[in-house]
Amino acid sequence: KKLAKQGVAVSSSTVRRSRKQQGWTLQRTRYCQLIRDANNIKRLEYAQRVLESGDTFHNVIFSDECSISLAHYRRICYWKFDEPTKRKPKPKHPLKVHVWAGISRHGATEICIFDGIMDADLFCNILETTLVPFIRERFPDHRFMQDNDPKHTSRQAQTFFEEHNINWWRTPPESPDLNPIEDLWHELKFFLESKVKPRNKQELVDGIKKFWERRITPEKCAKYIDHILYKVIPAVVEAEGAATKY
């Protein structure tokens, strides 16, 4: 556009070819989480504190919820060259369920599958049936990590933490890359898509339970936690708190 204003006619292909000769490359835009400048500082301070203290997250329970949609589970279609492409209908509002769980080096909590929107009441009920028994059974000396969603930080939730002696470990906001359970959700969705291929809600729920019972072990949880500790946190320090590729 600048060249056109100066009366120089140059095509976009010429611009791309010239940039390539100068060492530039062209690819699709890569997206990452949005992090405000103030939170960049908090993320950097958190990562530096972890590295300096030698923390191994030995007693941390990482938790989060995730939405899983039935319509995401596509299948590979084959068709002959001389036939029209097969199409799969996509609903405007696909059926979905929500899950909540926590993981640690001692293993994982029970997974909770629910419908509807999670509010503070439902959140506390889920913690009472999943997190509290896990803490009592595995390790009373713990740190509980969650994001800064309003229902997680509400007065009702904080009162619940105090009544049940839950040590809420405050972590920097806008930092999904620092929670290893996000990688576990990705593996769960790939398992459903490639192995289960659910066609209705019951098959979707059964597939989630099957994955959690058969594939989630303390060793797998430790692997994801180590990834955060030895890969992501040093990358956050290198990026000075900005978003990483993880």
C-alpha positions as CSV (number, residue, x, y, z in Angstrom):
1,K,0.0,0.0,0.0
2,K,2.9,2.4,0.8
3,L,4.4,1.6,-2.6
4,A,1.1,2.1,-4.4
5,K,0.8,5.6,-2.8
6,Q,4.2,6.5,-4.2
7,G,3.0,5.3,-7.7
8,V,5.0,2.1,-7.7
9,A,3.1,-0.9,-9.0
10,V,4.2,-4.1,-7.2
11,S,2.3,-7.3,-7.0
12,S,2.0,-9.2,-3.7
13,S,3.8,-12.2,-5.2
14,T,6.8,-10.0,-5.9
15,V,6.8,-8.8,-2.3
16,R,6.7,-12.3,-1.0
17,R,9.5,-13.4,-3.3
18,S,11.7,-10.5,-2.4
19,R,11.2,-11.1,1.4
20,K,12.1,-14.8,0.9
21,Q,15.3,-13.7,-0.8
22,Q,16.1,-11.5,2.2
23,G,15.6,-14.4,4.7
24,W,11.9,-13.9,5.6
25,T,9.5,-16.8,5.7
26,L,5.7,-16.9,5.4
27,Q,3.4,-19.1,7.5
28,R,0.0,-19.0,9.2
29,T,-0.3,-16.7,12.3
30,R,0.4,-18.6,15.5
31,Y,-1.9,-17.6,18.4
32,C,-1.3,-17.7,22.1
33,Q,-3.1,-16.7,25.3
34,L,-3.6,-13.0,25.8
35,I,-1.4,-11.7,28.7
36,R,-1.5,-8.1,29.9
37,D,1.7,-6.3,30.7
38,A,1.0,-6.3,34.5
39,N,0.5,-10.0,34.5
40,N,3.7,-10.5,32.5
41,I,5.6,-9.2,35.6
42,K,3.6,-11.5,37.9
43,R,4.4,-14.5,35.7
44,L,8.1,-13.7,35.6
45,E,8.2,-13.3,39.4
46,Y,6.4,-16.6,39.9
47,A,8.7,-18.5,37.5
48,Q,11.8,-17.0,39.0
49,R,10.6,-17.9,42.5
50,V,10.0,-21.5,41.5
51,L,13.4,-21.9,40.0
52,E,15.3,-20.1,42.9
53,S,13.5,-22.2,45.6
54,G,14.1,-25.5,43.8
55,D,10.4,-26.3,44.1
56,T,9.4,-29.7,42.6
57,F,5.7,-29.3,43.0
58,H,5.8,-32.5,45.2
59,N,2.6,-31.5,47.1
60,V,0.7,-29.5,44.5
61,I,-2.7,-30.4,43.2
62,F,-3.3,-28.8,39.8
63,S,-7.0,-28.5,39.0
64,D,-9.2,-27.1,36.3
65,E,-12.5,-27.8,34.4
66,C,-12.9,-28.4,30.7
67,S,-15.8,-28.5,28.2
68,I,-15.9,-31.5,25.8
69,S,-18.2,-31.3,22.7
70,L,-19.5,-34.3,20.9
71,A,-19.3,-32.5,17.5
72,H,-15.5,-32.3,17.8
73,Y,-15.0,-35.9,17.1
74,R,-14.7,-36.2,13.4
75,R,-13.9,-39.2,11.3
76,I,-11.7,-39.6,8.2
77,C,-13.8,-40.0,5.1
78,Y,-12.8,-41.8,1.9
79,W,-14.4,-41.2,-1.5
80,K,-13.5,-41.8,-5.1
81,F,-12.1,-39.0,-7.2
82,D,-15.1,-39.0,-9.6
83,E,-17.7,-38.7,-6.7
84,P,-18.7,-35.6,-4.7
85,T,-17.0,-35.0,-1.4
86,K,-18.8,-36.5,1.6
87,R,-20.0,-34.0,4.1
88,K,-20.8,-34.4,7.8
89,P,-23.6,-32.2,9.3
90,K,-22.4,-29.8,12.0
91,P,-24.9,-28.7,14.6
92,K,-25.1,-25.1,15.6
93,H,-25.2,-25.9,19.3
94,P,-23.4,-29.2,19.7
95,L,-24.0,-31.5,22.7
96,K,-21.3,-31.0,25.3
97,V,-20.4,-32.0,28.9
98,H,-18.1,-30.5,31.4
99,V,-15.5,-32.2,33.5
100,W,-13.5,-31.2,36.6
101,A,-10.5,-33.0,38.1
102,G,-7.1,-32.5,39.8
103,I,-3.7,-34.1,39.3
104,S,-0.6,-34.4,41.4
105,R,2.6,-36.4,41.7
106,H,0.5,-38.7,44.0
107,G,-2.0,-39.4,41.2
108,A,-5.3,-37.9,40.2
109,T,-8.6,-37.1,41.9
110,E,-11.9,-38.6,40.8
111,I,-13.2,-36.9,37.7
112,C,-16.5,-35.1,37.9
113,I,-18.7,-34.9,34.8
114,F,-21.6,-32.4,34.9
115,D,-24.0,-30.4,32.7
116,G,-24.8,-26.8,32.7
117,I,-22.8,-23.8,34.0
118,M,-20.6,-24.2,37.0
119,D,-21.4,-21.6,39.7
120,A,-19.9,-21.2,43.2
121,D,-22.4,-23.7,44.7
122,L,-21.7,-26.4,42.2
123,F,-18.0,-25.8,42.5
124,C,-18.0,-26.3,46.2
125,N,-20.1,-29.4,45.9
126,I,-17.6,-30.9,43.4
127,L,-14.7,-30.1,45.7
128,E,-16.4,-31.8,48.6
129,T,-17.0,-35.0,46.7
130,T,-13.7,-35.2,44.8
131,L,-10.9,-33.0,46.3
132,V,-11.6,-33.3,50.0
133,P,-11.5,-37.1,50.0
134,F,-8.4,-37.1,47.9
135,I,-6.6,-34.8,50.3
136,R,-7.5,-36.8,53.3
137,E,-6.4,-40.1,51.6
138,R,-3.2,-39.0,49.9
139,F,-1.6,-36.0,51.6
140,P,-2.9,-33.4,54.1
141,D,0.2,-31.3,53.5
142,H,-0.7,-29.9,50.1
143,R,-1.1,-26.8,47.9
144,F,-4.2,-26.4,45.7
145,M,-3.7,-24.7,42.4
146,Q,-6.5,-23.3,40.3
147,D,-7.0,-20.4,37.9
148,N,-8.5,-17.1,38.9
149,D,-12.0,-17.7,37.6
150,P,-14.6,-15.7,39.7
151,K,-16.3,-18.8,41.0
152,H,-12.9,-20.1,42.2
153,T,-12.1,-16.9,44.0
154,S,-15.6,-16.1,45.4
155,R,-16.3,-15.6,49.1
156,Q,-18.2,-18.9,49.2
157,A,-15.2,-20.8,47.8
158,Q,-12.8,-19.1,50.2
159,T,-15.0,-20.0,53.1
160,F,-15.1,-23.6,51.9
161,F,-11.3,-23.6,51.7
162,E,-11.0,-22.4,55.3
163,E,-13.6,-24.9,56.7
164,H,-11.9,-27.9,55.0
165,N,-8.3,-26.7,55.5
166,I,-7.6,-26.5,51.8
167,N,-4.3,-24.6,51.2
168,W,-5.2,-22.5,48.1
169,W,-1.9,-21.7,46.4
170,R,-2.3,-18.4,44.5
171,T,-0.7,-18.4,41.1
172,P,-0.3,-15.7,38.4
173,P,-3.4,-14.9,36.3
174,E,-3.7,-15.5,32.6
175,S,-1.4,-18.5,32.8
176,P,-3.0,-21.7,31.4
177,D,0.4,-22.8,30.2
178,L,1.5,-23.2,33.8
179,N,-1.2,-25.7,34.6
180,P,-0.2,-29.3,33.5
181,I,-3.8,-30.5,33.5
182,E,-4.4,-28.5,30.3
183,D,-2.1,-31.0,28.5
184,L,-4.1,-33.8,30.0
185,W,-7.4,-32.4,28.7
186,H,-5.7,-32.3,25.2
187,E,-4.8,-36.0,25.5
188,L,-8.4,-36.8,26.7
189,K,-9.9,-35.1,23.6
190,F,-7.5,-36.9,21.3
191,F,-8.4,-40.2,22.9
192,L,-12.1,-39.6,22.4
193,E,-11.6,-38.5,18.8
194,S,-9.3,-41.3,17.8
195,K,-10.4,-44.3,19.9
196,V,-13.9,-43.8,21.3
197,K,-15.6,-41.8,18.5
198,P,-18.8,-41.3,20.5
199,R,-22.1,-40.9,18.7
200,N,-24.2,-39.9,21.7
201,K,-23.9,-38.4,25.1
202,Q,-23.7,-41.8,26.9
203,E,-20.8,-42.9,24.7
204,L,-19.1,-39.6,25.4
205,V,-19.4,-40.0,29.1
206,D,-18.4,-43.6,29.1
207,G,-15.3,-42.7,27.0
208,I,-14.3,-40.0,29.5
209,K,-14.6,-42.4,32.4
210,K,-12.7,-45.1,30.5
211,F,-9.8,-42.7,29.8
212,W,-9.6,-41.6,33.4
213,E,-9.7,-45.1,34.9
214,R,-7.3,-46.8,32.5
215,R,-4.8,-44.1,31.4
216,I,-4.4,-41.7,34.3
217,T,-1.6,-43.0,36.5
218,P,0.8,-41.2,39.0
219,E,3.6,-41.6,36.4
220,K,1.6,-39.8,33.7
221,C,0.7,-37.0,36.1
222,A,4.3,-36.6,37.1
223,K,5.4,-36.5,33.4
224,Y,3.1,-33.6,32.7
225,I,4.2,-31.8,35.9
226,D,7.8,-32.3,35.0
227,H,7.1,-30.7,31.6
228,I,5.8,-27.5,33.3
229,L,8.8,-27.5,35.7
230,Y,11.6,-28.1,33.3
231,K,10.2,-26.8,30.0
232,V,7.5,-24.2,30.5
233,I,8.8,-22.3,33.6
234,P,12.3,-21.7,32.1
235,A,10.6,-20.6,28.9
236,V,8.5,-18.0,30.9
237,V,11.7,-16.6,32.4
238,E,13.4,-16.4,29.0
239,A,10.3,-14.6,27.6
240,E,10.3,-12.3,30.6
241,G,6.8,-13.4,31.5
242,A,5.3,-13.2,28.0
243,A,3.4,-16.1,26.4
244,T,5.4,-19.2,25.5
245,K,5.0,-21.7,22.7
246,Y,3.6,-24.2,25.2
